[in-house]
Amino acid sequence: MYFDLTDEQQAIRSTAHDFLASRFKSERLREIAASESGFDESGWKEMAELGWAGLALPEEWGGQGLGTVDLAVLFEEMGYALAPSPLLSNTIAGLALSVGASDEQKERWLRPLAEGELRGTPALIDADGSAEPMQFSMAAESDGDGVVLNGVKTLVMDAASADFFLVATADGGRHIVEKGSSGVTVTPEESIDLTRRLSSVRLEGVRPEATLPGSGEDYHPVFLRACVALAAESTGLAQRALEMSVSYAKDRQQFGRPIGAYQAVSHRCAQMLLETENSRSAVYGAAWAADAEPESLPLAASTAKAYASDAGWRVPDAAIQVHGGIGFTWEHDLHFFLKRGRANAAMFGDAKWHRERVADAVLAGESAPAAS
């Protein structure tokens, strides 16, 4: 398989890299992590102006109409910068609306979301249910006047900064609930990752603003594309941790030589490179499949998520070892990368869960993407 980025995709990468590097320097990252909101409102507005809020959403509804490869390019840079932003949750909500909403609903919610005027987030995991991806226990109860939702969704990304939630129910439905609706309570949850806020969302007798006509099967490709985007983010943070380690190994002197001259360090850096490149290859293979060979996407997306789930925390963990004592301190940034990698590994199915999906697919005779 031969793969290379187009000139447009290279431009997305360059623009994103430069913007994020200037916006999320270490000092600013720490300020945002310590703030109540957990993200930069002005930075979000600039991202929306760049078209990122609707990068992979349909042009007819205010988006850029680009593909999953373009999305992966952007999210790899988001991970590299460790950007604290609701872009991932907003993108997933937008993708779900684009496949499951009616035209009227798209005009009401998708267009302003794609243009950065509204922010949405998926509310998927039930507090009293299974953590298995795409399995939900919250019931959509009918009382004759419409649907009523009761229960608690947990680990909801960026709930505090969202304008609406896309609530998943056991029947495969998706329901739009505005954050300010009666009966909605958002409570911050503790997370290992200080750069991405999680909350629980309690729904008590809540009537959704709308119920999407799409069915559960309509949202499976959205889940797979979300896995690819998250895997790209983990690949980006692994790349950053690798570069920090190589730079440190060249500069840090011990016994009159750079520590990178010692095999114990150089071999560790080589292993970090191997894991990062394997993850990147799997990510872009899956992103290509999403756009060009969707029948291969389930296998490709799980392969990418499995590789990236491991690389996203293993590489920062190894980077801390390369840095020695300084790497373990709060003042060094590496712990932020390790924590984001650990959190990403658990989201949308961990490496073990996705390897099981890969095994099932291979045993069923499915094959990997075969681009040329």
C-alpha positions as CSV (number, residue, x, y, z in Angstrom):
1,M,0.0,0.0,0.0
2,Y,1.4,3.4,-1.0
3,F,0.0,6.4,0.8
4,D,0.9,10.1,0.8
5,L,-0.8,13.2,1.9
6,T,-2.2,15.6,-0.7
7,D,-1.0,19.2,-0.9
8,E,-4.2,20.3,0.8
9,Q,-3.7,17.8,3.6
10,Q,-0.1,19.0,4.0
11,A,-1.4,22.5,4.2
12,I,-3.9,21.5,7.0
13,R,-1.0,19.9,8.9
14,S,1.2,22.9,8.6
15,T,-1.5,25.4,9.5
16,A,-2.6,23.3,12.5
17,H,0.9,22.8,13.7
18,D,1.8,26.4,13.6
19,F,-1.5,27.6,15.1
20,L,-1.5,25.1,18.0
21,A,2.2,25.6,18.8
22,S,1.6,29.3,19.2
23,R,-1.7,28.9,21.1
24,F,-0.9,26.1,23.5
25,K,2.6,26.7,24.9
26,S,3.4,24.9,28.1
27,E,2.5,27.8,30.4
28,R,-0.9,28.4,28.7
29,L,-1.6,24.6,28.7
30,R,-1.1,24.6,32.5
31,E,-3.3,27.7,32.9
32,I,-6.2,26.1,31.0
33,A,-5.8,22.8,32.9
34,A,-6.1,24.6,36.2
35,S,-9.1,26.8,35.0
36,E,-12.7,26.1,35.8
37,S,-13.8,25.7,32.2
38,G,-10.8,23.6,31.1
39,F,-10.6,25.0,27.6
40,D,-9.8,28.2,25.8
41,E,-12.9,30.0,24.5
42,S,-10.9,32.4,22.3
43,G,-8.9,29.5,20.9
44,W,-12.1,27.7,20.1
45,K,-13.4,30.7,18.1
46,E,-10.2,30.8,16.1
47,M,-10.4,27.1,15.4
48,A,-14.0,27.6,14.2
49,E,-12.8,30.5,11.9
50,L,-10.2,28.1,10.5
51,G,-13.1,25.7,9.6
52,W,-12.1,23.0,12.0
53,A,-15.5,22.7,13.7
54,G,-16.9,21.4,10.5
55,L,-13.9,20.0,8.8
56,A,-15.4,16.6,8.0
57,L,-19.1,17.7,8.0
58,P,-21.1,18.2,4.8
59,E,-20.6,21.4,2.9
60,E,-24.4,21.8,2.4
61,W,-24.7,22.1,6.2
62,G,-21.9,24.6,6.8
63,G,-19.0,22.2,6.9
64,Q,-15.8,21.8,4.8
65,G,-16.8,18.5,3.3
66,L,-13.4,16.9,3.8
67,G,-12.7,13.3,4.5
68,T,-11.4,11.2,7.4
69,V,-7.8,11.4,6.3
70,D,-8.0,15.2,6.6
71,L,-9.6,14.7,10.0
72,A,-6.8,12.4,11.1
73,V,-4.2,14.9,10.0
74,L,-5.8,17.6,12.2
75,F,-6.2,15.3,15.2
76,E,-2.7,14.1,15.0
77,E,-1.6,17.7,15.4
78,M,-4.2,18.3,18.2
79,G,-2.5,15.4,20.0
80,Y,1.0,16.7,19.3
81,A,0.0,20.0,20.9
82,L,-2.0,18.3,23.6
83,A,-4.6,20.9,22.9
84,P,-7.4,21.2,25.5
85,S,-10.3,21.7,23.2
86,P,-13.9,20.4,22.7
87,L,-13.1,19.7,19.0
88,L,-13.2,15.9,19.3
89,S,-16.6,15.8,21.1
90,N,-18.0,18.4,18.8
91,T,-16.8,16.6,15.7
92,I,-18.4,13.3,16.9
93,A,-21.7,15.0,17.6
94,G,-21.6,16.6,14.2
95,L,-20.9,13.3,12.4
96,A,-23.8,11.7,14.2
97,L,-26.1,14.5,13.2
98,S,-24.9,14.3,9.6
99,V,-26.0,10.7,9.3
100,G,-29.0,10.5,11.6
101,A,-30.8,13.9,11.6
102,S,-33.6,15.1,9.4
103,D,-33.0,18.2,7.2
104,E,-34.9,20.3,9.6
105,Q,-32.8,19.0,12.5
106,K,-29.6,19.6,10.5
107,E,-30.6,23.2,9.9
108,R,-31.4,23.7,13.6
109,W,-28.3,22.0,15.1
110,L,-25.8,20.7,12.5
111,R,-25.3,24.0,10.6
112,P,-24.5,26.1,13.7
113,L,-22.3,23.3,15.1
114,A,-20.3,23.1,11.9
115,E,-19.9,26.9,11.9
116,G,-18.7,26.9,15.5
117,E,-21.8,28.8,16.9
118,L,-23.0,25.8,18.9
119,R,-21.1,23.0,20.6
120,G,-22.4,19.5,21.0
121,T,-21.1,16.3,22.7
122,P,-22.2,12.7,22.7
123,A,-23.6,11.3,26.0
124,L,-23.0,7.6,25.6
125,I,-21.9,5.6,28.7
126,D,-24.6,4.8,31.2
127,A,-23.6,5.1,34.9
128,D,-25.6,1.9,35.7
129,G,-24.9,0.0,32.5
130,S,-22.1,-1.6,30.5
131,A,-18.9,0.2,29.6
132,E,-19.0,-1.8,26.4
133,P,-18.8,0.6,23.4
134,M,-22.1,1.2,21.6
135,Q,-24.2,-0.7,24.2
136,F,-26.7,1.5,26.1
137,S,-29.2,0.8,28.9
138,M,-31.0,4.1,29.2
139,A,-34.6,3.7,28.1
140,A,-36.5,6.2,25.8
141,E,-39.8,6.1,27.7
142,S,-43.0,7.2,26.0
143,D,-45.8,8.8,28.0
144,G,-48.1,9.6,25.1
145,D,-46.8,13.1,24.7
146,G,-43.4,12.1,23.5
147,V,-40.1,10.7,24.8
148,V,-39.0,11.1,28.4
149,L,-35.4,10.4,29.5
150,N,-34.3,9.3,33.0
151,G,-30.9,8.2,34.1
152,V,-27.3,9.2,34.3
153,K,-24.7,9.4,31.5
154,T,-21.1,9.3,32.8
155,L,-17.7,10.2,31.3
156,V,-19.3,12.8,29.0
157,M,-16.6,14.8,27.3
158,D,-16.7,18.6,27.5
159,A,-20.2,18.5,29.0
160,A,-19.7,21.8,30.9
161,S,-18.9,23.7,27.7
162,A,-21.4,22.0,25.4
163,D,-24.7,23.6,24.4
164,F,-26.4,20.3,23.8
165,F,-26.0,16.6,24.3
166,L,-26.6,13.8,21.9
167,V,-28.0,11.1,24.3
168,A,-27.9,7.5,23.2
169,T,-30.6,5.1,24.4
170,A,-31.1,1.3,24.5
171,D,-33.3,1.3,21.3
172,G,-30.4,2.7,19.3
173,G,-31.9,6.2,19.2
174,R,-30.2,9.5,19.6
175,H,-31.9,12.4,21.3
176,I,-30.9,16.0,21.4
177,V,-31.0,17.5,24.9
178,E,-30.1,21.1,25.5
179,K,-27.9,21.7,28.5
180,G,-30.3,24.3,30.0
181,S,-33.3,22.0,29.8
182,S,-35.4,21.4,32.9
183,G,-34.2,18.2,34.7
184,V,-30.6,18.3,33.4
185,T,-27.8,18.4,35.9
186,V,-24.1,18.4,34.9
187,T,-21.6,17.4,37.5
188,P,-17.8,17.4,36.9
189,E,-16.0,14.1,37.4
190,E,-12.5,13.4,38.3
191,S,-10.2,12.3,35.5
192,I,-6.6,11.3,35.2
193,D,-6.4,13.7,32.2
194,L,-6.4,17.3,33.3
195,T,-6.5,18.5,29.7
196,R,-9.9,17.0,28.8
197,R,-12.9,17.5,31.1
198,L,-15.4,14.8,31.9
199,S,-18.7,15.1,33.6
200,S,-21.8,13.1,34.5
201,V,-25.1,14.2,33.1
202,R,-28.2,13.4,35.1
203,L,-31.5,13.4,33.3
204,E,-34.7,13.5,35.4
205,G,-37.9,13.5,33.4
206,V,-36.2,15.3,30.5
207,R,-38.1,15.7,27.3
208,P,-35.6,15.9,24.4
209,E,-35.7,18.9,22.0
210,A,-35.7,16.3,19.2
211,T,-35.2,12.6,18.5
212,L,-33.2,11.8,15.4
213,P,-34.9,9.5,12.9
214,G,-31.7,7.5,12.4
215,S,-31.3,4.0,13.8
216,G,-28.5,2.4,15.8
217,E,-26.8,0.9,12.8
218,D,-26.5,4.4,11.2
219,Y,-24.2,5.4,14.0
220,H,-21.7,2.5,13.8
221,P,-19.6,4.2,11.1
222,V,-19.5,7.4,13.2
223,F,-18.1,5.3,16.1
224,L,-15.4,3.9,13.9
225,R,-14.4,7.3,12.6
226,A,-14.3,8.6,16.1
227,C,-11.9,5.7,16.9
228,V,-9.7,6.8,14.0
229,A,-9.7,10.4,15.1
230,L,-8.9,9.5,18.7
231,A,-6.1,7.1,17.5
232,A,-4.7,9.9,15.4
233,E,-4.6,12.1,18.5
234,S,-2.8,9.4,20.5
235,T,-0.3,9.1,17.7
236,G,0.4,12.8,17.8
237,L,1.1,12.9,21.5
238,A,3.4,9.8,21.1
239,Q,5.3,11.6,18.4
240,R,5.7,14.7,20.6
241,A,7.0,12.5,23.6
242,L,9.4,10.8,21.2
243,E,10.8,14.1,19.9
244,M,11.2,15.4,23.5
245,S,13.1,12.2,24.4
246,V,15.5,12.3,21.4
247,S,16.2,16.0,22.0
248,Y,16.9,15.3,25.7
249,A,19.1,12.3,24.9
250,K,21.2,14.4,22.6
251,D,21.7,17.3,25.1
252,R,21.9,15.5,28.5
253,Q,25.5,14.6,29.3
254,Q,26.6,11.8,31.6
255,F,30.2,10.6,32.0
256,G,31.3,13.0,29.3
257,R,28.9,11.7,26.6
258,P,25.3,12.4,25.6
259,I,23.1,9.8,27.2
260,G,21.8,8.9,23.8
261,A,25.2,7.3,23.1
262,Y,24.3,4.6,25.5
263,Q,22.4,1.6,24.2
264,A,20.0,1.5,27.1
265,V,18.7,4.9,26.0
266,S,19.1,4.7,22.3
267,H,17.4,1.3,22.1
268,R,14.5,2.7,24.1
269,C,14.2,5.6,21.7
270,A,14.2,3.2,18.8
271,Q,11.4,1.2,20.4
272,M,9.4,4.4,20.9
273,L,9.9,5.3,17.2
274,L,8.7,1.8,16.2
275,E,5.5,2.1,18.2
276,T,4.8,5.6,17.0
277,E,5.3,4.7,13.3
278,N,3.2,1.5,13.6
279,S,0.4,3.5,15.2
280,R,0.6,6.2,12.5
281,S,0.5,3.6,9.6
282,A,-2.5,2.0,11.1
283,V,-4.3,5.3,11.6
284,Y,-3.9,6.5,8.1
285,G,-4.7,3.1,6.7
286,A,-8.0,3.3,8.6
287,A,-8.6,6.9,7.6
288,W,-8.1,6.0,4.0
289,A,-10.5,3.0,4.4
290,A,-13.2,5.3,5.9
291,D,-13.1,7.4,2.7
292,A,-12.4,4.9,0.0
293,E,-13.1,1.4,1.2
294,P,-15.7,1.6,4.0
295,E,-16.3,-2.2,4.0
296,S,-12.7,-2.5,5.4
297,L,-13.2,0.2,8.1
298,P,-14.3,-2.0,11.0
299,L,-11.1,-4.1,10.8
300,A,-8.9,-1.1,10.0
301,A,-10.4,1.2,12.7
302,S,-10.0,-1.5,15.4
303,T,-6.4,-2.1,14.3
304,A,-5.6,1.6,14.5
305,K,-7.3,2.1,17.9
306,A,-5.5,-1.0,19.3
307,Y,-2.0,0.2,18.2
308,A,-2.6,3.8,19.2
309,S,-4.1,2.9,22.6
310,D,-0.8,1.2,23.4
311,A,1.5,3.7,21.8
312,G,-0.3,6.7,23.3
313,W,0.8,5.8,26.8
314,R,3.8,3.5,26.3
315,V,5.8,6.1,24.4
316,P,5.2,8.9,27.0
317,D,5.9,6.4,29.8
318,A,9.2,5.5,28.1
319,A,9.9,9.2,27.6
320,I,9.7,9.7,31.3
321,Q,12.3,7.0,31.8
322,V,14.6,8.6,29.3
323,H,14.3,11.9,31.1
324,G,15.2,10.3,34.5
325,G,14.3,12.2,37.6
326,I,13.2,15.4,35.9
327,G,10.6,13.5,33.9
328,F,8.8,12.5,37.1
329,T,8.3,16.0,38.3
330,W,5.1,18.1,38.0
331,E,7.1,20.9,36.4
332,H,7.9,18.8,33.4
333,D,5.1,18.4,30.8
334,L,5.5,14.7,30.1
335,H,3.0,13.6,32.8
336,F,0.3,15.5,30.8
337,F,1.1,13.4,27.8
338,L,1.1,10.1,29.7
339,K,-2.3,11.0,31.4
340,R,-3.9,11.9,28.1
341,G,-2.6,8.7,26.5
342,R,-3.9,6.6,29.4
343,A,-7.3,8.3,29.1
344,N,-7.5,7.9,25.3
345,A,-6.6,4.2,25.6
346,A,-9.7,3.6,27.7
347,M,-12.1,5.6,25.5
348,F,-14.2,4.0,22.8
349,G,-12.9,0.6,23.7
350,D,-9.5,-0.3,25.0
351,A,-6.7,-2.1,23.1
352,K,-7.9,-5.5,24.4
353,W,-11.4,-4.9,23.2
354,H,-10.3,-3.8,19.7
355,R,-7.8,-6.7,19.4
356,E,-10.8,-9.0,20.0
357,R,-12.7,-7.2,17.2
358,V,-9.6,-7.7,14.9
359,A,-9.5,-11.4,15.8
360,D,-13.2,-11.8,15.1
361,A,-12.8,-10.0,11.7
362,V,-9.8,-12.1,10.7
363,L,-11.5,-15.3,11.6
364,A,-14.5,-14.3,9.6
365,G,-12.3,-13.9,6.6
366,E,-12.2,-10.1,6.4
367,S,-9.1,-8.4,5.0
368,A,-7.3,-5.1,5.6
369,P,-7.5,-2.1,3.2
370,A,-5.7,-2.7,0.0
371,A,-5.0,0.7,-1.6
372,S,-2.3,1.1,-4.2
